Amino acid sequence: MFINSTYIYYSAVGRLPEFTNPSNRSSQYTQGSTIRLKCHVNGKLSFNVTWLKNGRRLGKAERKLLKSKGRVLHFQKLSPSQAGFYMCIVENELGRIVKAFDVKVFGELSCLFINNISVFKPNANTKTVLA
């Protein structure tokens, strides 16, 4: 059994927890954005919520971003180092459910107008592809 006693919830009748919004997300965000990865559940009995990033438990700095009793991972001023594959694992004695978030972070683009010609200037974190 996968155990994390950080957040425990109680109820009277037992059943497997279920996500209130079960769809997984894959999203692209601009560096500096504020985002929330939500892992809200309905469930009976006690259940634990555990977050992983790229297959590993969140580090100390990332755990500080947890809100709403561990059900929301809240990023302010998103940085490229925070990109990754996040998983929210919710379990009780009846089973486990998992929700995944694929977070991609891109650098900000600035736009400069010269004689009616638009020139985009990527920052250091933006890749330029010539076709």
C-alpha positions as CSV (number, residue, x, y, z in Angstrom):
1,M,0.0,0.0,0.0
2,F,1.2,3.5,-0.9
3,I,1.2,5.5,2.4
4,N,1.3,9.3,2.9
5,S,-0.2,10.5,6.1
6,T,0.2,14.2,5.3
7,Y,-3.5,14.7,4.6
8,I,-6.2,12.4,6.0
9,Y,-9.9,12.9,5.6
10,Y,-12.7,11.1,7.4
11,S,-16.3,10.0,6.6
12,A,-18.7,7.4,7.9
13,V,-19.5,5.2,4.9
14,G,-16.7,3.4,2.9
15,R,-16.2,3.6,-0.9
16,L,-13.4,4.4,-3.3
17,P,-12.7,8.1,-3.7
18,E,-13.6,9.7,-7.0
19,F,-12.4,12.9,-8.7
20,T,-14.9,15.7,-9.1
21,N,-13.3,16.6,-12.4
22,P,-11.6,13.3,-13.6
23,S,-10.0,14.5,-16.8
24,N,-6.2,14.6,-17.1
25,R,-4.6,17.8,-18.4
26,S,-1.8,18.6,-20.7
27,S,-1.3,22.3,-20.9
28,Q,1.2,24.8,-22.1
29,Y,1.8,27.9,-19.9
30,T,3.9,31.0,-20.3
31,Q,6.7,31.6,-17.9
32,G,5.5,33.9,-15.0
33,S,1.9,32.6,-15.2
34,T,-0.1,31.6,-12.1
35,I,-1.7,28.2,-12.3
36,R,-3.5,25.7,-10.1
37,L,-3.4,22.0,-10.5
38,K,-6.6,20.8,-8.8
39,C,-7.1,17.3,-7.4
40,H,-10.6,17.6,-5.7
41,V,-12.2,14.4,-4.7
42,N,-15.4,13.0,-3.2
43,G,-14.9,9.9,-1.1
44,K,-15.8,8.1,2.0
45,L,-13.6,6.7,4.8
46,S,-10.2,8.4,5.3
47,F,-8.1,9.0,2.2
48,N,-4.6,10.3,1.6
49,V,-3.5,12.7,-1.1
50,T,0.1,12.4,-2.5
51,W,1.6,14.5,-5.3
52,L,4.5,13.3,-7.6
53,K,6.6,15.3,-10.1
54,N,8.2,13.2,-12.8
55,G,7.6,10.0,-10.7
56,R,9.1,11.4,-7.4
57,R,7.4,12.9,-4.4
58,L,7.4,16.6,-4.3
59,G,10.5,18.3,-2.8
60,K,10.3,20.5,0.2
61,A,10.0,23.7,-1.8
62,E,7.2,22.2,-4.0
63,R,5.3,21.0,-0.9
64,K,5.0,24.6,0.2
65,L,2.9,25.2,-2.9
66,L,0.1,22.8,-1.7
67,K,-3.2,24.4,-0.7
68,S,-6.7,23.2,0.2
69,K,-5.4,20.4,2.4
70,G,-3.1,19.1,-0.3
71,R,-5.7,19.0,-3.0
72,V,-4.4,22.0,-5.0
73,L,-0.8,22.6,-6.2
74,H,-0.6,26.4,-6.7
75,F,2.2,28.0,-8.7
76,Q,2.7,31.7,-8.8
77,K,5.2,33.1,-11.3
78,L,5.7,29.7,-13.0
79,S,9.3,29.0,-14.0
80,P,10.7,26.5,-16.6
81,S,12.1,24.4,-13.7
82,Q,8.6,23.8,-12.6
83,A,7.6,22.1,-15.9
84,G,7.1,18.4,-15.6
85,F,4.6,15.5,-15.3
86,Y,2.6,15.8,-12.1
87,M,0.4,13.1,-10.6
88,C,-2.1,13.4,-7.8
89,I,-2.6,10.1,-6.1
90,V,-5.7,9.7,-3.9
91,E,-6.2,6.5,-1.9
92,N,-8.1,4.9,0.9
93,E,-8.3,1.3,2.1
94,L,-10.6,0.4,-0.9
95,G,-8.2,1.5,-3.6
96,R,-6.3,4.3,-5.4
97,I,-7.1,6.8,-8.2
98,V,-4.6,8.9,-10.1
99,K,-5.0,12.2,-12.0
100,A,-2.2,13.4,-14.3
101,F,-1.0,16.9,-15.4
102,D,1.6,17.5,-18.1
103,V,2.8,21.0,-17.5
104,K,4.9,22.7,-20.2
105,V,6.4,26.1,-19.6
106,F,7.5,28.4,-22.4
107,G,9.4,31.7,-22.2
108,E,7.7,35.0,-22.7
109,L,7.8,36.5,-26.2
110,S,8.1,40.2,-26.7
111,C,7.0,42.0,-29.9
112,L,8.8,44.9,-31.5
113,F,7.3,46.9,-34.4
114,I,9.8,48.4,-37.0
115,N,8.3,50.1,-40.1
116,N,5.1,47.9,-40.0
117,I,7.1,44.7,-39.6
118,S,6.6,42.6,-36.5
119,V,9.7,41.1,-35.0
120,F,9.4,38.6,-32.2
121,K,12.3,38.6,-29.7
122,P,12.3,35.3,-27.7
123,N,13.9,35.4,-24.3
124,A,16.7,32.9,-23.3
125,N,14.2,30.2,-22.5
126,T,12.4,30.2,-25.9
127,K,13.5,28.0,-28.7
128,T,13.4,29.3,-32.2
129,V,12.5,26.8,-35.0
130,L,13.1,27.8,-38.6
131,A,10.9,26.1,-41.2
